[in-house]
Amino acid sequence: MKPSDLDLLNSVSEPSLSPDGTRAVASVQRPDFAADSYVGQLWDVRLDGSVPRRLTRGYSDSAPQFSPDGSVIAFLRSAPGGRPQLYAIPSEGGEPVQLTDRHLGVSWFRFSPDSRHILFSSREPEHGRYGTVDGVSSGAEDPRLITTLNYRMNGAGYTRDKFVQAFVVPLPDLAAEPFVAPVGRAAEAAPKDERKTAGLPEARQLTDFDADVSNPVFTADGSAILFTAALHSDADTDLVTDVYELRLDGAGEPRRLSNLGGSRLSVSHPAQSADGGWLYYLGQDVSETGLDFVARNTALYAAPMADPAAASRLTDPEGMDLAGGPVVPAGDSVLVFNLNRGACELLSIDRTGALSTLVSGPRVVTGAAEAAGTVVVAFTDQQTTGDLAVVDPSAAGQLRVLTDFSAGFREKAGVLPLVEETHPSADGYPVHGWVVLPEGEGPHPVLLNIHGGPFSQYGWGLFDEAQAYAAAGYAVLMCNPRGSSGYGQEHGRAIKEAMGTLDLQDVLGFLEGVLAAHPELDGERLGVMGGSYGGYLTAWTISQDQRFTASIVERGFLDPLSFIGSADIGWFFSAAYTGSDPEKVAAQSPFAQVDKVRTPTLVIHSEEDLRCPVEQAQRYYTALKLQGVSTELLLFPGENHELSRAGTPWHRRQRFEHILRWWARWLPTPANRAESSKEAGKQPATAAV
């Protein structure tokens, strides 16, 4: 693929199934260069094999859900430049009806069991901030007095003046006469506070906590809601969260349903059994300190609602990691998503812990829904960035694919296959990964790619970065060294307070193994690149090893010391991964070793990155510049840590163009020469600094 092919990459949302299990609905989104935004609509997919049809034609429609009675589909719709709001449409189609007009938009919703109400999440801004008062811009707001460790989040900015709260809104009669806004004298007669929301059903705020309320759902009988939040007194100094139950009649305080037996879990995604007797949730053990999150796999827990202290863990976190998705109720069981060696499997588990694998193999399941005994999944694999399929109950891992939303991408851009390989590290440890080989005989220059996290993984899904670099003539190497997820907790925790040791050894071992196995690769022309933790390990690698022709360090964790206090997670992340002993921290710090770097380095960062703040890149670039290393600093305004995955389409394209320009300078190929690396003969748009 070329950078200009980004707008062909369709992604598919978590599906929703009609109650009879005959129809699925999902959102199909793509980056659009003309709008410089993400656009998409809802698609109606019949399980009888009929051709899928577009159900809505909004600018950006997402997150569809069938009502329990099947009569309505609710979804989120965003106008150009606007926030997502809740809409509803008759399930057979029709004009969508707007249900909310939240100042900061709606982020999550679920139907009540009787299909008459919708529970949703939305940030509630403090009065006087975020444009809630006309004429008061962000620069004119009152000062913020900070008294907590948690007060910012990448992609959200300041959080304590706009906590996520839960609301409920009645579903109106979609067949009723449409509302007509009054004008003239009639409008003047209407009370001022009713003019902006006239025609919309009135939403009721259910929570008002100094904490975010996450993933609220109705209980099975509709009398209460379940949600997760950190409401305990020392919530600012640990990572513990709990499941709470809140009655809708206002009787009593929220009832805590987790961490009742002395455990210290960070929990998420509560769900109830169909009869309301059992509670399920995901949990990650963060130890007695409440802060040891490093390589802690996510497990499934179940508890009787009558005695939630009697919770039991249903899965073994050492060898299974259910961090790939939420808990999906499915009859007497629940569906969960297991990360395993680059795949994401779909499992079915009942309250006793009995487990069956529904989907496995070389693919990544990204969403699932169940109704009337039928399971539909959204997935990616080597050939698609997102499609829907029905699970064959008679054969684990077998899918009947219903859609082909990546056909246009494959036809225009082509897809180069993943080659799965395992090579030994210096100590003999097997390092698992993939190679994407370019077309032609070679010799091909090599790009060693390092993923972020570090507790993350490369996998079987179609990866735009690997395709773009391989199409430009590079062999792309991707592996999951120790520290990665998907291979057990011991594998992930191997680099705790030892970053830059076994992980460096593993990526170099994989590189050497691939070079030995592929004589068509040029072992003298090597590049290394990575983002976030991958930026860390790239910067560390070039301080320890001089074999690389050039490197790219993107949004890197580069100085553990300055990370504390500047990053949104800095107050706990650095100490957990590098420890707190100054000498040991320095021994793991790329910035402390920057004087050893001789490799030409492109430093890429986003100006609004709060996860790895831009000062990490600026200080690293300056240090390289002062010691005479050939280096450039590429800064993206208006973007945060998610630039490469969710940045604006034009910025994502320009990022690709600059990366290929850099490699054309240091590792030219017939398909990516310095004079031809500018697409359409144009220099990538950049302001010189």
N, C-alpha and C positions, 0 to 999 in steps of 0.2 A: 504494500500500500504506500501511497504518497501522503504527505501532510494534507493535501487537498481532498483526500478521501475520508477524512474524519466525519463528514456529515452523512456518510453512508452507514455509520455504526448505530444500528438500532438496539436499544436495550429494552427488556421486557420486565414489567413489574411482577410482584407476587400476584398470582391469579386469585380470582374468587369464583366459586362454583354456585350455580343455582341449586336450590334445595333438592331437586330431583336428580341432580348429577348429570344433566344432559347438556349444559351450557357453561362455558367459562368466559370470564371477561377479564381483560388485562389492559394495562396501559403500555403503549409502545412509544418510546421517547428517543430523540436523536439530537445531536448538536446541529444547529442551523446557522450557516455563515451569514445569510442575509439578515436574519434577526439578531445575530450574535447572542443567541440564547438557546435554551433547550426547549424544543417544541414536541408535541405529541398528542395523541388522542386515544380514546378507548376503542378496543376491538372486541367484537362478539365472535367467539369461537365455539362452534357446535361440535360436540363430540361424535356426531354421526358421520364426520368426514366432509361436511359441507365446506365450501370456500369461506374462510374468515371474512368478516365485513367490518368496516369502520363504523362504530356506533355513534361517536361524537365528532365534532369538527371544531373544537375549541383550540385556542392558541397553545395551551399546555394543560392537558387533562391527565390526572394521575391517580393512583391508589384506589381503584374501584372496589366496592363491596356490595354484594347482593344483600338485601334485607332477608331476615330469616324466613319470611313468608314468600320470598321470591318476586314480589311485585315491584320492587324499587331497586335501582342501583344508585348508590351515593358515591361521590368521588370529589377530588380536589381539583379546582380550576384556577389557573393563574392567567391574568391579563398581562400584556407586555409591560414589564417594569413593575408589576403588581405582586402582591402577596397571595399565596394560595388560599382560597375560600372554599367552603363546603357547598356542594351542589347535589341535587337529586334529580333523577330522571326515571320515568316509567321503564320497567325492565325491557319492554319491547321497543323502546325508542320514543322520541318526542322531544319537546323543548325542555332543556334543563332549567330547574328552578333554584335560584340562589337561596341559601339558608343562613349564611353568616356574612358579616362585614367586619371581621376582626382587624384591628389596626396593624398588628404584626402577623396576621395570617393564622392558619390552622395547620397543625403538623401531624395529627393522628386522629382517627375516629373509629368507633365501633357502634353497631346497632344494639338496641335493647332486644331482649328475647321476643317481645310482642311486636316488634317492627314499628313501634309508634314513636320512639325517641332515638336520638343519636348522641352518644357521648363523645366529646372531642377534647383535644389538648390545644392550648394556645398560650403564647406568652402574654402576660398581663403587664403592660408598661406602667411604670411609676408616672403619676401625673406630672406634666411639665417636661417630660423627656420623650425623645423619639417622635417629635412632631405632634404630640398630643395637645399642645397649645399653639394656636396659630401665631406665627411671627417669632417663635422661639426656636432658632436653629440649633443644631448640635453644638456649635461653638458658643452659643449663648446660654446653654443650660447651667444650672447650679453646679458647684463643684461636688465631686464624689468623695465622701469620707470612707476610706477602706479600713476595715478592722478584722478581716478574715483572710485566710490563705486562699480559699476558693472565691474568686471574684471575676474571672474571665474564662472564656472558652473559644478555641479556634473556630472561626466561622460564625460565631455568635457575638463576639465582643464582650462587653460587660454583661454580667448575668444577674447580679443581685438586685438590679432595678427593673428586671423584667422576667420574673420566674415563670416557668411553665405551670399552668393551673388546669384543672379539669372543669369542663362545662357540659351542660346537657341542653339540647334543643329539641322541641317537638317537631315531628315530621308533618308538614302540612298536607292537605289534600291536593295532590298534584293535578287532579282533574278539575279543580275549582276554577272559577273565573279568575283570570290573571289580575294582579294588582296594577292599578293605574295611579301614578304619582300625581298628587294635586298640584295645581299651578295657580298663579295669580292670587286672588282673595282667599281661595280655599287653602293654599299653601301658607299664607300669612296667618290664617286662623289656627293652623296646627301648632301644638306646643313645639318649641325649638328642639327639645331633646328627642322628639319623635321624628323629626324631618329626615335625619340621616339614615334611620333604620326602618322607615315606613315600608311596609311590604315584606319585611323579613320576620320570621317567627322569633319570639323573644327567647334568648338563651339565658340559662340560669347558671351562675358560677357556683361550683360545688366545693372548691378548695381555695384556701387563702393562706398558704404556708410560705415560710421563708426557705423554700426548697423547691426544686423542680419535681413535678408529678409526672411520672413516666408510664406509658403504655396502659392507661386506664381501660378497664373492661367491665361490663355488667356481670353480676353474678347470675347463675342459671335461672333464678326466679325473678330477676330484675329488681329486687328490693334494695340492692346495694351495689357499690362499685369496688373493684380491686385495683390497686395501683402500686407502684414501687416508688420509694422516696427515702431520703436520708433525714429523718425527723428526730433522731436521738440527740442528746445534749452536746456530745463531742463530735458531731458530724463533720465539723470543719477540719478535724485533724486525723481522719481515717477515711477509708474507702468503702465502709460498710453501708449497705442499703437494705431495706426491708420491704416485704409485702404488707400492705394495709388494706383493711376492709372499712368502708365508710357507708353507713346507711343513708338512703336517699330521703328518709323522712326527718332527718336532722337529729335523730335520737342518739345521744352519746358521742364520745370522741372516736377518732379512728382506732380501730382494733389492730394491733400488730400481730402478724401471722407467721413470722419467720424469726430465726435467730433466738428461739425461746429456750433452747437446750444448751446454751453456752457456746454455740458455734459463732464464728465471725465470717459471715458470707457477704459478698456483694451480689445481690439477687436482681433478677430481671424477668420480664415477660410472664406475669401470672396468668393462669388459666384454670377454669373449673371443669370438672367432669359434667356430663350432660345432666346428671341427677342432682348436681350441686353438692354432693357429699365429699368430694375430694378436691384438693388444691394442688396444682402443679406449678413449679417455677424452676428457672435456671439459677444456678449458684456457683460462685467462684470463691474458694476458700482463700481469704487474705490473711490468715494466721492470727495469733493473739494480738499482734500489734495493729492489725487492721490495715496494714500498708504493704504487706508482702504479696504483691500482685504478679511478680515475675514468673512467667511461664506457668501460671496456674490455669489448668484446664477447667472448662465449664462442664458442670454435671447437672443432671436432672434430679429434682427432689419432688416428693409427693407427701402430702399430709392430710389426714382426715380433718374436715372443717370443724368438726365437733371437738377436736383435740389437736390443734396445729403444732403443739410442742412435740407431738409424736411423729415428727417428720422423719422420713427415711431417704437416704440417697440411693437412687435407682441405677446409676451408672458409675463406673470406676474412672475417676479423672486421670489416673496415671496413663491409661492407654486410649482414652476416648475424650474428644474435645467437642462439645456441643455448641461452640461459639459461632457456628455458621448460619444461625437464623433463630427465629422465635420458637415458642411452643405453639403448635397448631392442634386444637382439639379435633379428635377424629373418633367419634363413637365412644367406646369404652377405653380407648387408648389416646395417646397423643403422638404427633409427629415431631421429630427433632432432626437437626442437621449436624452431622458429624464430619469434622475436618480430618482427613486421612490421606497423607502422602500426596498432597497436591489435588486431591479430589474433595468434593463435599457430598457425602452420602445422605440419603433420607432414610431414617429409621422410624419404626413404630414401636412404642413401649407402653405397656399397661401398668397399672398401679402396683403390681407385684414385681415389676422389673423384667418381665418376660419381653424379649426383644426380637424383632424381625427386621431384616434389611429389605427395604422396598426398592431403593435405587442405589446402585454402586457403579464402579467402573470409571473409565477416564472421562469424567465430566464433573461439572460443578453445579449442584442444585442450588438455586438462588431463592426459590419460593415454592410453596405448596398449599393446596387446599383439598379438603375432603367433604363429600356430601353423598348420602345414599350409598355408601360403600365404595365410591369412586374417588380416586386420587389423581389430581392433575398437578404437574410441576412446571415451574419455569427453570430453565437450565442454560448453561453455556458449555461448549466443548470446542474442539479444534476448528469446527466449521461454522460456528454461530456465536454471535454476541448475545443472543437471547431468543429462545423459542419456548413454546408450550408443548407438553406431551402428556398422554395418559399412561399411568403406570399399569403394566400387565401384572395382575395379582398372581398369576400362575408361575411367573419366572422372575426372580429377583434381578433387578437391574435392567430389565427389558422395558423399552418405552415405545409407545406408538405416537410418533411425532405428528402434531396437528398443524403446525405453522412453519413458515420458512421466511422469517423476516430479515435474514442476512443474504438472501439470494442476490440482491443488487450489489452488495459489497463483494461477494465472491466473484461475480461476473466481471466487475470493473477492476477491482484491486487485486483479486486473486488471494489465495491463502497458502502459505508455505507450511508444511507439516512440522509438528513437534516430534523430536526424536528423544525418547526417554533413555537416560543413561545413569549408571551408578559407577563412581570411581573412588578409590581409596584416598583418605587423607594421609598425612605423614605418619600418623600412628596406626594406620590401617582401618580407621573408622569409615564405614561406607557413606558416601555423600551422594544423595539422590538429586537428580535434576533433569533438565531438558536442554537440547540444542536445536536451534532453528538455522538451517543451512541455506545460504543463498543459491540461486541457480548458477550454473556454469561450473567449469572444472577447477577454478582457483588458480593460484593460491589465494585464499580469502583472508583478509584481516579479521581479527577476532575482537568482539566486545564482550567483556565479562560484566554482566548485569547483576547488581546486588539489591535485593528487595528491602523494603522498610520494615518497621516493627520495633525490635527484631522478632517479636513473637508473632510472625505472620508467615506466609508461604507463597511461593510461585505454584501455579497449578495448571490444570488441563484446559482452562478456558481460553478462548481466542483473545490474545493480548495485543493491543494495537501497537505498543512500543516494539515488541519483538518483530512484528510484521513489517513495520516501517523501516527498521534498521536492516533486516535481512533483505528486503526489497532493494535497499540501497547498496547491497553487495557485501554485507558483513555477516559473519557467523556469530549468532547471538547465543551466549551461554547463560543459563539461569539455573541456580541450584539452591537447595535449602540447607544451609550449614547448621551446625549446632547453635542453638538460640532460636531456631525457627519453630513454628507450630506444626502440628500434624504428625509428629513422630514420638509423642509421649512427653511427659513433664521432665524427665531426666534429660532428654535431648534439649529441651528448651531452657532448662535452668543451668546448663553446663557453662554458660558464660556469665552467670551472675557474679558480679564483682571481679570479672575476668574478661572484660570486653577486649576485643582485638587479639585474643589468644587462639583458642580452638576454632573460632569462627574464621579468622584469617587463614589459619592452617587448612580449613576445609575448603574455602573458595579457591585457594591456590592449588590444593590437591585435585579438585574437580577440573580446574583449568588444565593442569598438567595431564590428567587422564584423558581429557577430550583431545588435546593436541596429539597425544600418543596414538589415539584411536583413529584420528582423521588426518592422513597425510596431505589432504587437500587444503588444510589450514596453514596459515603463515604464522609460525611461532615467533617470528621477529617483529611482527606488526600487531601489537596488542593495545587495546584500550580497556579502561575500567570505568564504570559509572554506577551511580545509585542515588536514591533519594531518601531523606529522613535518616533512619538507621543505616540505610544503604549509602547515604552521603557520609555518615560517620565512618563506615568500614572502608569506603573508597579513599577518604582522606587519610585514614590510618594505614591502608595498604601502601599508598605512594610515599608514606614516611618511612616504611620498613622495607620496601622492595622497589628496585629501580628498573625492573624489566619492562614497564609499560611506556609506550610511546606518548600517550596523553591520557587525560582523565576528565571526567565531569563530576563535580560535587554539587548535588542539588538538595536544597532545603535541609541541610545537614545539622545533626547534633554534634557540634564540633568542639565545644568547650563546656564540660560538665560544671565547672565552677560558675561561669556567668549564666548558665542555663537556669540555675537556682535563682528565683526572683524575677526572671524575665519571661520564662515560658509559662503557659497556663498550667502545665503539669510539673513544672520544675521543682516545686516544693517537695515532691516525693519521688519523682522518676529518677533523678540523678543518683540519689543515695541508694535506691533499690538496685540499680544496675551497676554502678561503679563503686559503691561503698562511700564511706565518709572519711577514711584515712587520707590525709593530703598527699602523701607519697604514692599511695596506691591509686588514687584518682589521677594524679599526674601521669602515672605509668599507663593509663588507659585513655589519655586525652590527646586527640589529634592536634589540638592547638599547642600543647606542650611539646609536641614533636615536629612542629611545622618547619623548624630550621633544617630538618633533614630532607625536605621535599625538593626535588629537582624536576619533577614531571610537569609539563605544561598542563594547566588546569583551567577549565571553564567552571565558574561558580554561578549557579542559578538559584534565585530565591524570589519569594513573593513578599511584597512590602507589608501586607497585612497578616503575615503568618504569625500566629500566637503560639503554635505548638513548638516550632523551632524558630525563634524570633530572628528578624533580619540582621540583628547585630552579630549573630553567629557567622553569617556570610560576610558581612562587611569587615569584621576584624580578621577573618581568615584571608580574604582577598588582599587586604592591606598588608598583612604579614608576608604573603607570597610576593607581592609587588615590591616591597622594600628589599627583599633579598634576591631580586632579579629573576624570579621564575616567570616564564611567559604565562600570563593569566588574564582573564577577562571576567567581569562581573555583570551578569544579566539579571536585571530587576524587573519584576512585573507589578505595576500599580494595580490596586483594587483586588488583588488575588490573595488567597490564604494558603494554608498547607495543602489544600486539595487541588491545586492548579492542574496537575497532570491528569486528574481523574474528573474534576468537576469545574475547572476554570471555564471562562467564557470561550466559545468555540474559536474566535480569532486568536486569543492568547494561546490556546492549546496548539493551534496550527503554527503560530509564530515560534513557540517553544520548539516544536519539531524542526522547523526550518533552521533555527539557530544551532540546534544539536547537530544536524546533518552538515551545516556549514563548518562547524568546529571539526567534525570528523573528516570532512573533505580537505581541510587544511593539513591535518596531521596524519590521517590514514586514508588517502584518496583511493577510490575504486573506479572502475570503468563507469559504473552507474552513479557515482557521487564524486565527481572531480570538483576542484575548487571553482573552476569557471562555470560549472553547470549546476552547482548546489543551490542556486537561487531559483526557486520555482518561477516559471514564466518569465525568467530573465530579470526578476526584481529582487533587490536587496531586502531581506527581512526588515520590517519597520521597527527601528530602534532609535531612541534618542541617545546620542553620544554623551558620555560622561567623562 
